[in-house]
Amino acid sequence: MQEKDPGAVKRIILAVVISVGIMLIYNLVLKTEEKPSQQTEINQTEKKESLLSESSQKEPIEKKEVKPESKPDVNALEKTAQQEILLSKETDEYKLTFSTKGGTLNKIEMKKIFNKDGAPIEITPQLSQTMNPLFYRIGNSKEIDYKIESETSKSIVFVQENPEWIITKKYSFEPQRYDILLSITVQNKTDKEIATTASLFFGTSLGPIIEKEENRTRYDEEVLTAYYSRMEKGETEISGETVTKNNIPLNWVGMDNRYFLAAIIPNQEKSYDVYIKNESELFDESMVVSENIVLKPKSSYDSSFTVYLGPKNETELEKYGKKLESVTERGFALTRLIGKGIKWLLFKLNLLFSNFGVSIIFIALIFKVLLHPLTKKSMESAKKMQNLKPQLDALKKKYTDSKELNAKTWELYRREKINPASGCLPMILQMPFFFALYQVIPYTVELQNVHFLWINDLSSPDTVAFIEAFKTIFFLPYKLNILPLLLTVLSFVQTKVTQTSAAGQNKMMEYLMPLMFLFIFWNMPSGLVLYWLMQTVFTIIHQMIVNKLPSRNQGKKKEKAIKMKR
């Protein structure tokens, strides 16, 4: 029977850790995608819209079907002398400003979520050359002006009338909710049947957009548009492309960014055409929900939509029963489950401490206590390894054949009841918690702009300065982050405090691992780095205590020696 290499198991585990580290480095530091120039992107976008417009014009007249433009340009709509009227409505969660231009949303402000300057965050779509969110169009009508028919504290009604039809748009809001109920009625005024298309627009690019690249993180550039179809039984993500889906039983269509979601949810179980654009490099996203309608003479057509405008809070999104919460799902099922528990614990601790930074430190302490039995066993094993160093050195001198040396080494380990791979166990057990935190901290809006010590934002790296000279040098980070540097120093301290008989490749790993941590954690959210930093601090303290205590074997040997003397 072939004997095992006593260091093989440990090397395999270290290889797994290194592989994970390399993947994280690639994703977080080194990953650079080829980005076409902005002008090229704009030309491609214009070409797509031109093709869409041409295809609309080629539709046979007898079908009486009018395809909507994907992005209604303000300049292409009817110019009128009517003065724009803005009207604001507030609930507990947001302040909405409506406009008579299109009977649309002009501004969306979150009342409980703030910018760095303390002002409410505005998530209004960004590009001003397009029509405001929730613009509703019959066919390719160019009419834009609405009048305010009525308003209360909980609703506002807009009306547009022309010789053919009357459009009534009613917005209703309830306290302590992030949604709006949009009820639409189209009334045919003529004695003729009208067959056309009715379209509801939303775009472009949900805010806030951070204009300066140096102030953006990789998480701020994650822009998604998606739709959820009952027919396809799942969410379909659209990224970097334009997609048209015809006649699908739609649950919802939405666009999101790092923290917020805008979703249109039809309240009728029927099929719709969906147009979705996600030109993420240009922060240019839009979505259109359209349907073919037939208006009998002197009749009307009713439709309604629930429009969600708020943070990507999983508990809040689950209330709708439409699988909206799927936009928050990241990683594997296990890490998602752990992530839910961590997020729940984080907010419960914050109720106690009123400080998310302190809450993260206590989470690190709680996990350290939970893993204490295994960590203690690992540290005791490491100490035993240190005590065996003279015997291991003697075996190396005595046996030159590697197979024979491995056999004798394993025999020594079995006799002393030592597992050489146990030192890696605590780190391996930390991985699910680490990945779960990685799925939670960067995307939790409540951590945005939260201060702790010198940290200005627990959901982003703790950048304190920019090194302009490094901007043009490949691979060198130009953002100076303090926490990863502290973590690297403490990781070196941990290797010195840990008493092992490492030599050769294992000795090299003691220096390589802290450097790997520097690269892995460099661009990670400060809340996540703070967690790992405190884990390292607690481990150092624990190891120092273990180092001062006599090992069990030494205690047993002393007891045995005393008995023999007697």
C-alpha positions as CSV (number, residue, x, y, z in Angstrom):
1,M,0.0,0.0,0.0
2,Q,1.4,3.4,-1.0
3,E,1.9,5.8,1.9
4,K,0.5,9.3,1.7
5,D,2.6,12.3,1.7
6,P,1.9,14.1,5.0
7,G,2.1,17.5,3.3
8,A,-0.1,16.5,0.3
9,V,-3.5,17.1,2.0
10,K,-2.3,20.5,3.3
11,R,-0.9,21.5,-0.1
12,I,-4.2,20.5,-1.8
13,I,-6.2,22.6,0.6
14,L,-3.8,25.5,0.1
15,A,-4.1,25.1,-3.7
16,V,-7.9,25.4,-3.4
17,V,-7.5,28.6,-1.4
18,I,-5.0,30.0,-3.8
19,S,-7.2,29.1,-6.8
20,V,-10.1,30.9,-5.2
21,G,-7.8,33.8,-4.5
22,I,-6.7,34.0,-8.1
23,M,-10.3,34.0,-9.3
24,L,-11.1,36.8,-6.9
25,I,-8.0,38.7,-8.0
26,Y,-9.0,38.3,-11.6
27,N,-12.5,39.5,-11.0
28,L,-11.7,42.3,-8.6
29,V,-8.3,43.7,-9.7
30,L,-7.1,42.4,-13.0
31,K,-10.3,41.9,-15.0
32,T,-10.3,44.4,-17.8
33,E,-12.8,44.1,-20.6
34,E,-12.3,45.6,-24.0
35,K,-14.6,48.6,-24.1
36,P,-15.6,50.1,-27.4
37,S,-15.4,53.8,-27.7
38,Q,-18.4,55.8,-26.6
39,Q,-19.0,57.0,-30.1
40,T,-19.1,53.5,-31.4
41,E,-21.6,52.5,-28.7
42,I,-23.7,55.5,-29.6
43,N,-23.6,54.7,-33.3
44,Q,-24.6,51.1,-32.6
45,T,-27.5,52.3,-30.4
46,E,-28.7,54.7,-33.1
47,K,-28.4,51.9,-35.7
48,K,-30.6,49.6,-33.6
49,E,-33.2,52.3,-33.1
50,S,-33.1,53.2,-36.8
51,L,-33.7,49.5,-37.7
52,L,-36.6,49.3,-35.2
53,S,-38.1,52.5,-36.7
54,E,-37.7,51.1,-40.3
55,S,-39.3,47.8,-39.4
56,S,-42.2,49.7,-37.9
57,Q,-42.7,51.7,-41.1
58,K,-42.7,48.5,-43.2
59,E,-45.6,47.0,-41.2
60,P,-48.6,46.3,-43.6
61,I,-51.3,48.9,-43.0
62,E,-54.0,46.3,-42.9
63,K,-52.6,44.9,-39.6
64,K,-53.5,48.2,-37.9
65,E,-50.5,47.6,-35.6
66,V,-48.1,50.4,-34.7
67,K,-44.8,49.6,-33.2
68,P,-43.6,52.1,-30.6
69,E,-40.3,53.8,-30.7
70,S,-37.9,52.4,-28.1
71,K,-36.8,55.7,-26.7
72,P,-39.2,58.6,-27.3
73,D,-37.2,61.7,-28.0
74,V,-38.6,64.9,-26.5
75,N,-37.7,66.8,-29.6
76,A,-39.7,64.4,-31.7
77,L,-42.9,65.0,-29.7
78,E,-45.3,67.8,-30.3
79,K,-44.2,71.3,-29.5
80,T,-46.8,73.2,-27.6
81,A,-47.2,76.5,-25.8
82,Q,-48.7,74.9,-22.7
83,Q,-46.6,75.6,-19.7
84,E,-45.3,72.6,-17.8
85,I,-46.7,72.2,-14.3
86,L,-44.9,70.2,-11.6
87,L,-46.7,68.7,-8.7
88,S,-45.1,66.9,-5.7
89,K,-46.5,64.1,-3.6
90,E,-44.9,62.5,-0.6
91,T,-45.3,59.3,1.3
92,D,-43.3,57.9,4.2
93,E,-40.8,56.4,1.8
94,Y,-40.4,58.8,-1.1
95,K,-41.1,62.2,-2.6
96,L,-42.4,62.1,-6.2
97,T,-42.6,65.1,-8.6
98,F,-45.0,64.7,-11.5
99,S,-45.2,66.7,-14.7
100,T,-48.0,67.7,-17.1
101,K,-45.6,66.9,-19.9
102,G,-46.7,63.4,-20.6
103,G,-48.4,63.0,-17.2
104,T,-45.1,61.5,-16.1
105,L,-42.7,61.3,-13.2
106,N,-40.2,64.1,-13.2
107,K,-38.3,63.3,-10.0
108,I,-38.0,60.3,-7.6
109,E,-36.4,61.0,-4.2
110,M,-35.8,58.4,-1.5
111,K,-36.7,60.1,1.9
112,K,-35.0,57.6,4.1
113,I,-31.8,57.1,2.0
114,F,-29.3,59.9,1.8
115,N,-26.3,61.1,-0.2
116,K,-22.9,61.9,1.4
117,D,-24.1,65.5,1.8
118,G,-27.2,64.4,3.7
119,A,-29.6,65.1,0.9
120,P,-32.2,62.4,-0.2
121,I,-30.9,60.2,-2.9
122,E,-32.6,60.8,-6.3
123,I,-33.1,57.7,-8.5
124,T,-34.7,59.5,-11.4
125,P,-33.5,58.2,-14.8
126,Q,-30.7,60.3,-16.0
127,L,-30.8,61.2,-19.6
128,S,-32.8,64.4,-20.1
129,Q,-33.2,64.1,-23.9
130,T,-35.7,61.4,-23.4
131,M,-39.3,61.5,-22.0
132,N,-39.8,61.1,-18.3
133,P,-40.5,57.7,-16.7
134,L,-44.0,56.3,-17.2
135,F,-44.7,58.1,-20.5
136,Y,-47.8,56.4,-22.1
137,R,-48.3,56.5,-25.8
138,I,-51.0,55.4,-28.2
139,G,-49.5,54.3,-31.4
140,N,-46.8,56.8,-32.4
141,S,-48.8,59.8,-31.3
142,K,-46.7,62.9,-30.8
143,E,-49.0,64.6,-28.3
144,I,-47.4,65.2,-25.0
145,D,-49.5,67.7,-22.9
146,Y,-51.8,66.6,-20.1
147,K,-53.9,68.5,-17.7
148,I,-54.4,67.8,-14.0
149,E,-58.0,66.7,-13.5
150,S,-57.9,66.1,-9.8
151,E,-55.6,65.5,-6.9
152,T,-55.7,64.3,-3.3
153,S,-53.0,63.4,-0.7
154,K,-53.1,59.8,-2.1
155,S,-53.7,60.3,-5.8
156,I,-53.3,62.5,-8.9
157,V,-55.2,62.2,-12.2
158,F,-53.9,63.5,-15.5
159,V,-56.1,63.7,-18.7
160,Q,-55.1,64.1,-22.3
161,E,-57.8,64.6,-25.0
162,N,-57.7,64.8,-28.8
163,P,-60.4,64.3,-31.5
164,E,-60.0,60.5,-31.4
165,W,-59.5,59.6,-27.8
166,I,-59.2,60.6,-24.2
167,I,-56.4,59.1,-22.0
168,T,-56.8,59.2,-18.2
169,K,-53.8,58.4,-16.0
170,K,-54.4,58.0,-12.3
171,Y,-51.5,57.6,-9.9
172,S,-52.3,56.2,-6.4
173,F,-49.9,55.9,-3.5
174,E,-50.1,54.4,0.0
175,P,-48.0,55.1,3.1
176,Q,-45.1,52.9,3.9
177,R,-44.8,51.4,0.4
178,Y,-42.3,51.9,-2.4
179,D,-44.8,51.4,-5.2
180,I,-47.3,53.4,-7.2
181,L,-50.5,52.1,-8.7
182,L,-50.9,53.4,-12.2
183,S,-54.5,53.1,-13.7
184,I,-55.0,54.0,-17.3
185,T,-58.2,54.4,-19.3
186,V,-58.3,55.0,-23.0
187,Q,-61.7,56.1,-24.3
188,N,-62.6,56.1,-28.1
189,K,-64.5,59.2,-28.9
190,T,-65.2,58.3,-32.5
191,D,-67.8,56.1,-34.3
192,K,-65.0,54.0,-35.8
193,E,-63.0,51.1,-34.4
194,I,-59.4,52.0,-33.5
195,A,-56.8,49.2,-33.6
196,T,-53.4,50.4,-32.3
197,T,-50.6,49.8,-29.8
198,A,-50.5,51.2,-26.3
199,S,-47.0,51.5,-24.8
200,L,-45.6,52.4,-21.3
201,F,-42.0,53.6,-21.3
202,F,-39.4,53.8,-18.5
203,G,-35.9,55.0,-19.0
204,T,-33.1,55.7,-19.2
205,S,-30.7,54.5,-16.5
206,L,-31.9,54.3,-13.0
207,G,-30.0,56.7,-10.8
208,P,-28.0,57.8,-9.1
209,I,-25.1,57.7,-11.6
210,I,-21.6,58.5,-10.3
211,E,-20.1,60.6,-13.0
212,K,-16.5,60.6,-11.9
213,E,-14.8,57.3,-12.7
214,E,-12.5,57.6,-9.7
215,N,-15.5,57.7,-7.4
216,R,-17.1,54.6,-8.9
217,T,-16.4,51.0,-7.8
218,R,-17.0,47.9,-9.9
219,Y,-20.3,47.4,-8.0
220,D,-21.6,50.8,-9.2
221,E,-21.1,49.6,-12.8
222,E,-23.4,46.6,-12.4
223,V,-26.5,47.6,-14.3
224,L,-29.2,45.1,-15.1
225,T,-32.4,45.0,-17.0
226,A,-34.5,41.9,-16.8
227,Y,-38.0,40.4,-17.3
228,Y,-39.8,37.6,-15.6
229,S,-42.1,35.5,-17.7
230,R,-44.6,33.0,-16.4
231,M,-44.2,31.1,-19.7
232,E,-40.5,30.8,-19.4
233,K,-40.7,30.2,-15.7
234,G,-37.9,32.4,-14.7
235,E,-36.0,35.6,-14.8
236,T,-34.1,36.5,-18.0
237,E,-31.3,39.0,-17.7
238,I,-30.4,41.4,-20.5
239,S,-26.9,42.8,-20.5
240,G,-25.1,44.8,-23.2
241,E,-27.8,44.3,-25.8
242,T,-31.2,45.2,-27.0
243,V,-34.0,42.6,-26.9
244,T,-37.5,42.5,-28.2
245,K,-39.9,39.8,-26.9
246,N,-43.3,39.4,-28.4
247,N,-46.5,38.1,-26.9
248,I,-45.1,36.9,-23.5
249,P,-47.1,36.3,-20.3
250,L,-45.3,38.9,-18.3
251,N,-44.9,39.0,-14.5
252,W,-42.7,42.1,-14.5
253,V,-40.0,43.9,-16.4
254,G,-37.4,45.9,-14.5
255,M,-34.1,47.7,-14.4
256,D,-31.8,47.9,-11.5
257,N,-28.4,49.1,-10.3
258,R,-26.3,48.4,-7.3
259,Y,-28.9,49.4,-4.7
260,F,-32.3,50.2,-6.4
261,L,-34.9,48.6,-8.6
262,A,-37.6,50.1,-10.9
263,A,-40.1,47.4,-12.0
264,I,-43.3,47.6,-14.0
265,I,-45.8,44.9,-12.9
266,P,-48.9,44.4,-15.0
267,N,-52.0,43.8,-12.9
268,Q,-53.7,41.8,-15.7
269,E,-52.6,38.3,-16.5
270,K,-52.2,38.6,-20.2
271,S,-49.5,38.8,-22.8
272,Y,-47.4,41.8,-23.7
273,D,-44.6,42.8,-26.1
274,V,-41.5,43.8,-24.3
275,Y,-38.6,46.0,-25.5
276,I,-35.5,46.1,-23.3
277,K,-32.3,47.9,-23.9
278,N,-29.2,47.7,-21.7
279,E,-26.2,49.6,-23.1
280,S,-24.5,49.5,-19.7
281,E,-21.3,51.1,-20.9
282,L,-23.3,54.3,-21.7
283,F,-25.6,54.0,-18.7
284,D,-28.3,53.9,-21.2
285,E,-31.1,51.5,-20.3
286,S,-34.8,51.6,-21.1
287,M,-37.8,49.3,-21.1
288,V,-41.1,49.4,-22.9
289,V,-44.2,47.3,-22.2
290,S,-46.7,47.4,-25.0
291,E,-49.9,45.7,-26.1
292,N,-52.2,45.7,-29.1
293,I,-55.6,47.1,-28.2
294,V,-58.8,47.4,-30.1
295,L,-61.2,50.2,-29.1
296,K,-64.7,49.7,-30.2
297,P,-66.7,52.9,-31.2
298,K,-67.5,55.0,-28.1
299,S,-65.9,52.3,-25.8
300,S,-63.0,52.4,-23.5
301,Y,-60.1,50.2,-22.5
302,D,-58.7,49.9,-19.0
303,S,-55.3,48.7,-17.8
304,S,-53.3,49.1,-14.6
305,F,-49.7,48.6,-13.5
306,T,-48.0,48.5,-10.1
307,V,-44.7,50.3,-10.4
308,Y,-42.0,49.5,-7.8
309,L,-39.4,52.3,-7.2
310,G,-37.1,51.6,-4.3
311,P,-34.3,49.7,-2.7
312,K,-33.5,46.1,-3.5
313,N,-34.8,44.9,-0.2
314,E,-35.5,41.2,-0.4
315,T,-38.2,41.2,2.3
316,E,-40.0,44.1,0.6
317,L,-39.8,42.6,-2.8
318,E,-41.2,39.2,-1.6
319,K,-44.5,40.9,-0.7
320,Y,-45.5,41.2,-4.3
321,G,-45.4,37.5,-5.0
322,K,-44.0,38.0,-8.4
323,K,-40.4,36.8,-7.9
324,L,-39.1,40.3,-7.8
325,E,-36.6,39.2,-5.2
326,S,-34.8,37.2,-7.8
327,V,-32.8,40.4,-8.7
328,T,-31.2,40.2,-5.2
329,E,-30.1,36.6,-5.6
330,R,-26.4,36.0,-6.1
331,G,-24.0,33.1,-5.5
332,F,-25.0,29.6,-4.5
333,A,-28.0,28.4,-2.6
334,L,-25.9,27.8,0.6
335,T,-24.3,31.3,0.5
336,R,-27.6,32.9,-0.2
337,L,-29.1,31.2,2.8
338,I,-26.2,32.2,5.0
339,G,-26.4,35.7,3.6
340,K,-30.0,36.1,4.6
341,G,-29.1,35.1,8.2
342,I,-26.1,37.4,8.2
343,K,-28.2,40.3,7.0
344,W,-30.9,39.7,9.6
345,L,-28.2,39.5,12.3
346,L,-26.5,42.7,11.0
347,F,-29.7,44.7,11.3
348,K,-30.6,43.2,14.7
349,L,-27.2,44.1,16.1
350,N,-27.5,47.6,14.6
351,L,-30.7,48.1,16.6
352,L,-28.6,47.4,19.7
353,F,-25.4,49.4,18.8
354,S,-26.8,52.0,16.3
355,N,-23.5,51.5,14.4
356,F,-23.0,49.2,11.5
357,G,-19.2,49.1,11.9
358,V,-19.5,47.9,15.5
359,S,-22.2,45.4,14.4
360,I,-19.8,43.9,11.8
361,I,-17.1,43.6,14.4
362,F,-19.6,41.7,16.7
363,I,-20.6,39.4,13.8
364,A,-16.9,38.6,13.4
365,L,-16.7,37.8,17.1
366,I,-19.9,35.7,17.0
367,F,-18.5,33.6,14.2
368,K,-15.2,33.3,16.0
369,V,-16.9,31.9,19.1
370,L,-19.0,29.5,17.0
371,L,-15.9,28.1,15.3
372,H,-13.9,28.1,18.6
373,P,-13.9,24.3,19.1
374,L,-12.4,23.7,15.7
375,T,-10.1,26.6,15.8
376,K,-8.8,25.5,19.2
377,K,-8.2,22.0,17.9
378,S,-6.3,23.4,14.9
379,M,-4.1,25.6,17.1
380,E,-3.3,22.7,19.4
381,S,-2.4,20.6,16.4
382,A,-0.1,23.4,15.2
383,K,1.6,23.6,18.6
384,K,2.1,19.8,18.6
385,M,3.7,20.1,15.2
386,Q,6.1,22.6,16.6
387,N,7.0,20.3,19.5
388,L,7.6,17.5,16.9
389,K,10.2,19.5,15.0
390,P,13.2,17.8,16.5
391,Q,11.8,14.4,15.8
392,L,10.9,15.4,12.2
393,D,14.4,16.7,11.6
394,A,15.9,13.5,13.0
395,L,13.7,11.4,10.6
396,K,14.9,13.5,7.6
397,K,18.5,12.9,8.5
398,K,17.9,9.2,9.1
399,Y,15.8,8.4,5.9
400,T,16.9,9.7,2.6
401,D,14.3,7.7,0.6
402,S,11.2,9.9,0.2
403,K,8.7,7.0,0.4
404,E,10.3,5.6,3.5
405,L,10.4,9.1,5.1
406,N,6.7,9.7,4.3
407,A,5.8,6.4,5.9
408,K,7.8,7.1,9.1
409,T,6.5,10.7,9.2
410,W,2.9,9.5,9.0
411,E,3.6,6.8,11.6
412,L,4.8,9.6,13.9
413,Y,1.7,11.7,13.2
414,R,-0.6,8.8,14.0
415,R,1.3,8.0,17.2
416,E,1.0,11.6,18.4
417,K,-2.5,11.9,17.1
418,I,-1.7,14.9,14.8
419,N,-3.5,15.9,11.5
420,P,-1.1,18.1,9.5
421,A,-4.0,19.5,7.4
422,S,-6.0,20.6,10.4
423,G,-4.4,24.0,10.4
424,C,-6.3,24.9,7.2
425,L,-9.6,23.8,8.5
426,P,-10.7,27.2,10.2
427,M,-10.0,29.1,6.9
428,I,-11.9,26.5,4.9
429,L,-14.9,26.8,7.3
430,Q,-14.8,30.6,7.0
431,M,-15.2,30.5,3.2
432,P,-19.1,30.1,3.1
433,F,-19.4,33.0,5.6
434,F,-17.0,35.1,3.6
435,F,-18.8,34.5,0.3
436,A,-22.1,35.2,1.9
437,L,-20.8,38.5,3.3
438,Y,-19.5,39.3,-0.2
439,Q,-23.0,38.9,-1.6
440,V,-24.5,41.1,1.2
441,I,-22.3,44.0,2.1
442,P,-21.7,45.6,-1.3
443,Y,-25.4,45.7,-2.2
444,T,-27.0,46.7,1.1
445,V,-28.1,50.3,0.6
446,E,-28.2,50.9,4.3
447,L,-24.4,50.6,4.5
448,Q,-23.9,53.2,1.8
449,N,-22.3,56.4,3.1
450,V,-22.2,54.9,6.7
451,H,-19.2,56.3,8.5
452,F,-17.0,54.3,10.9
453,L,-13.6,55.6,12.1
454,W,-11.9,56.9,8.9
455,I,-14.3,54.9,6.7
456,N,-16.8,56.9,4.7
457,D,-18.8,54.1,3.2
458,L,-18.9,50.5,4.6
459,S,-20.3,49.2,1.2
460,S,-17.2,50.5,-0.7
461,P,-13.4,50.4,-0.4
462,D,-12.1,52.8,2.3
463,T,-10.2,55.0,-0.2
464,V,-8.5,57.9,1.5
465,A,-6.4,59.3,-1.4
466,F,-5.7,58.9,-5.1
467,I,-2.2,58.4,-6.4
468,E,-2.3,60.1,-9.8
469,A,1.1,58.8,-10.9
470,F,-0.2,55.2,-10.7
471,K,-3.2,55.9,-13.0
472,T,-1.2,55.2,-16.2
473,I,0.8,52.2,-14.8
474,F,-0.8,48.9,-15.5
475,F,-1.6,46.7,-12.5
476,L,-0.7,49.4,-9.9
477,P,-3.9,50.5,-8.0
478,Y,-4.1,54.3,-7.8
479,K,-6.6,54.3,-5.0
480,L,-5.0,54.2,-1.5
481,N,-7.0,51.9,0.8
482,I,-6.0,51.6,4.4
483,L,-7.9,48.4,5.6
484,P,-6.2,46.0,3.1
485,L,-2.8,47.3,4.2
486,L,-3.6,46.8,7.9
487,L,-5.0,43.3,7.1
488,T,-1.8,42.4,5.3
489,V,0.4,43.5,8.2
490,L,-1.7,41.6,10.7
491,S,-1.6,38.5,8.5
492,F,2.2,38.6,8.7
493,V,1.9,38.9,12.4
494,Q,-0.5,35.9,12.5
495,T,2.1,33.8,10.7
496,K,4.7,34.7,13.2
497,V,2.5,34.1,16.2
498,T,1.4,30.7,14.9
499,Q,4.0,28.2,15.9
500,T,4.6,25.7,13.1
501,S,7.5,23.8,11.7
502,A,7.0,25.1,8.3
503,A,9.9,24.9,5.8
504,G,10.5,25.1,2.1
505,Q,7.3,25.6,0.2
506,N,5.1,25.8,3.3
507,K,7.5,28.5,4.7
508,M,7.1,30.4,1.5
509,M,3.3,30.2,1.8
510,E,3.5,32.0,5.1
511,Y,4.7,35.1,3.2
512,L,2.7,34.5,0.1
513,M,-0.7,34.3,1.7
514,P,-0.6,37.8,3.3
515,L,0.4,39.2,0.0
516,M,-2.5,37.4,-1.7
517,F,-4.9,38.9,0.9
518,L,-3.5,42.3,-0.1
519,F,-4.6,41.8,-3.7
520,I,-7.8,39.9,-3.0
521,F,-9.1,42.5,-0.5
522,W,-7.8,45.7,-2.2
523,N,-11.0,46.7,-4.0
524,M,-13.4,44.9,-1.7
525,P,-16.0,46.8,0.4
526,S,-14.6,48.1,3.6
527,G,-17.3,46.3,5.7
528,L,-16.1,43.0,4.3
529,V,-12.4,43.8,4.9
530,L,-13.2,45.0,8.4
531,Y,-14.9,41.6,9.1
532,W,-11.8,39.7,8.0
533,L,-9.5,42.1,9.8
534,M,-11.3,41.5,13.1
535,Q,-11.2,37.7,12.4
536,T,-7.4,38.0,12.1
537,V,-7.2,40.1,15.3
538,F,-9.2,37.6,17.3
539,T,-7.2,34.7,15.8
540,I,-3.9,36.4,16.9
541,I,-5.2,36.9,20.4
542,H,-6.5,33.4,20.6
543,Q,-3.2,32.0,19.3
544,M,-1.2,33.9,21.8
545,I,-3.3,32.5,24.6
546,V,-2.9,29.0,23.3
547,N,0.9,29.5,23.0
548,K,1.1,30.3,26.7
549,L,-0.8,27.3,27.8
550,P,0.9,23.9,28.1
551,S,-0.2,21.3,25.6
552,R,-2.2,18.3,26.6
553,N,0.6,15.9,25.7
554,Q,3.1,17.8,27.8
555,G,0.7,17.7,30.7
556,K,0.2,14.0,30.4
557,K,3.9,13.4,30.1
558,K,4.5,15.4,33.3
559,E,1.8,13.4,35.1
560,K,3.3,10.1,33.9
561,A,6.8,11.2,35.1
562,I,5.5,12.1,38.5
563,K,3.7,8.7,38.9
564,M,6.9,6.9,37.9
565,K,9.0,8.7,40.5
566,R,6.5,7.7,43.1
